[in-house]
Amino acid sequence: MLEIDRLEVRYSGIEALRGVSMTVNSGEVVAMIGPNGAGKSTLLNAISGIVPAHAGHIRLDGRELTVLPAWTVSAMGVLHVPEGRQVFADLTVLENLQLGETCLKSRPRRTTLTDVYDLFPILRERQAQLAGSLSGGQQQMLAIGRALMGSPEILLLDEPSLGLAPVIIAQVFDALRALRASGLTILLIEQNAHLALQASDRAYIIDQGRIVHSGASADLAQDDSVIAHYLGDLAGA
């Protein structure tokens, strides 16, 4: 579904991504793990059109995304849940979710409000509450639910566990496993490497803007080289 071919992104002349190539197949969950500053968030921002690519290609089902603005990319079904959640604090939970529908455009609806409430029951309870008054975990659920309301072709998740208590992380990843079982295509950026490998089918490891390892998540979790160089450092981050 998603193909990234020799992608390069630069900030003020500094290379953030250096010839990144990867694929995400329809219906699979792919994790991207790596140390802070490796280029993980830059990759998602480039895919969704927030930052420009300086070279290379990003394709969705063969359609070139590289030169398209972010609003066009989202209308094509590439929906991004950014790091830090970024909900609309002065709108209610329901209003935030309804805003997610603006990405549908002419695409068919595959996710309803009921579906989101069934996935995250707390959002049904708090639907009239201002989003800014929710806990961090509830805001993360709301951010994911808002993206789901746009019926994504592919969901981009940037650090969904960041800053959350362990019990809330477990709830969020239970929901991600349910989405995985439903066949939703997901590209997951996650600092907790062990958690990311458990929740995904395949994974890429990025370091200093380059892909340095890739393979089935179960295999990478058992790879001595990967464990020595990445999983030990990232597991508790």
Secondary structure, 3 states (H helix, E strand, C coil): CEEEEEEEEEECCEEEEEEEEEEECCCCEEEEECCCCCCHHHHHHHHCCCCCCCEEEEEECCEECCCCCHHHHHHCCEEEECCCCCCCCCCEHHHHHHHHHHHCCCCCCCCCHHHHHHHCHHHHHCCCCEHHHCCHHHHHHHHHHHHHCCCCCEEEEECCCCCCCHHHHHHHHHHHHHHHHCCCEEEEECCCHHHHHHHCCEEEEEECCEEEEEEEHHHHHHCHHHHHHHHHHHCCC
